[in-house]
């Protein structure tokens, strides 16, 4: 029995090593192809077996491509499981976009607590973002939540100036809401501010637009969300803490 267990373990190890070798080979072969098609700098971040059609999943930024083991073909688009009515590609994107919530440097964000503050929401927002203003108005109807807002100025040079002024305000949460809800620009300020660190963090997390939201379970949601959906996402995030 002991011999069989050891043999079984060795077989499993060899299979795993073979799979890794295959993925490594595909990753090595797909690199020059991506650069040829998409230009210099297009590199595969990860290559994995897709689990369907003998394809390999190629992760490039926040996008997924597919190829065969010989890298003779490159496929774009979503794989749909017709029988199960599931978008397998979209499910994988959502999974890959998840983060470890506890790794976020929340001290670099504007904090506001509403009610008991038990539920948690993190947002990356640009001071000049129109959908961020819509989100701020929706959040007025949400209670029992702690909101961490990372000031992520990516839309214009003026965004960086406003982000700096907001951070230097005596009451950052009030200054943020005054701007987002009432359109009142923050007064000029001069202080040490984390704008460069936040921009670097956003790029590391591949955040390309604002608002982008993260819930307590690590789930990412790009874009604006109405209050009813926000409530459900906050409850779900709190119930499924990572």
Secondary structure, DSSP 8 states (H G I E B T S, - for coil): -HHHHHHHHHHHHHHHHHHHHHHHHHHHHHHHHHHHHH-TT---SEEEE-SSTT-EEEEETTEEEEE-TT---EE-S--EETTTTEEHHHHHHHHHH---GGGS-GGGSEEEEETT--EEEEEEE-TT-HHHHHHHHHHTT--SEEEEEEE---S-HHHHHHHHHHHHSSSHHHHHHHHHHH--------S---HHHHHHHHHHTT--SS-EEEETTS-EEES---HHHHHHHHHHHHHT--
